[in-house]
Amino acid sequence: MSTVLFLSSLFDSDYQDISIVKTENIVPEIAIYSPGLSAEVDKYYNYEPKVACTAEGNRVYSGKVSGEKIETEKLKLSFLLGAYLCYGKACDNEIGKYRFFMTNAQNKSKLIADLLLKLGCRHIEYLVRSDYIPNGYYVTFTPSAKMQTVINEAERLREYISKIDTRDVEFTADGKKFILKEFPKLDDEELNKRMWKMLGK
């Protein structure tokens, strides 16, 4: 929930069609929707149709992020920042080394390893665990100065997101609109400036 609210706060001024929806399934879910933002994200993916269809009869497509479309250094850093937020952490037993871990993500993990190499990271190791389901993909590395900056920003953002108090969020009866009574203020205003600068805002 806190991650969804954070993402909404990043993009709601540029994408007026953003909505946050609460669904009451067996496990309640919170989802963020935006046709405009989806179209922007889709530019960086290649899609292939699958044989499967949804219950409504719609064709299912499989998307793979395209490294060829992540051309500029800003895009590379932004991609790695998001990837580290989702999949990255410091290695438990090796000081100065970090890792990405994801499941069933061969294309994405290879792209991460390639981008780390281009950014001057060292000791990059790519490991696939295919002896269990889902398959696990590990990328360990020693960061360059630029990648260390990305990691530091990601860790600060993680801490910020963890402090978002979702107890004050109320949804309308249809579950499609929410009221956030209070949004946490950053203790470090420089974090806010650095984050927007990195994202090019």
C-alpha positions, 0 to 999 in steps of 0.5 A: 500500500505504501509503495502504491501511494508513493508511486501515485505521488510521483506521477499524479501531476503528469498523469491525470488518469491515475486511479488507485483501486482496492479489491476485496478478493480472498486477499485484499489488493491495492492496484494502481491504474493509468492508461497514460503511464502504462503507454509510457512504460510500454515503450520500453518493452517488446511484447509477444502474443501467447496461446493463452487467453483470459477468461474474457477471451482476451489474448495474453501477451508476454512482455520483456524489457528491451535493453536497446530502448534504455539508451541514455545514462539517465534511463539506465540509472533510473532502471537500476534504481527501480530494480534495486528497490524491488530486488536489490540488497547488500550481500550478507557475508561480503562487505562492499558487495551487493546483489539482485535476486529475482524469480523467473526473470531471465531477460531482466536479470541479464539486462541488469548484469549488462547495465552494471558492466556498462556502469563500471561495476566489478566482480559481476557474477550471474547465477541461475538456480534452476533446481527448484520452482520458480527459477532463481536469478542472482546478480552479485557485484561490487558497485562503481561510484555511480552505482553506489549513488543509485544504491544509496538513493534506493536505500533512502527511498526504501526508508521513506516509503516504509514511513508512509502511514497507511492507517489514514487512508480511506477508500470510497464505497466503490473502492476507486478513490482514496483520501490520504489524510496525512502524508509524511514529510521528509526529514531530509529535504535534500533527499527529495531534491536528489530524488527528483533530480535523478528522475529528471523532474 
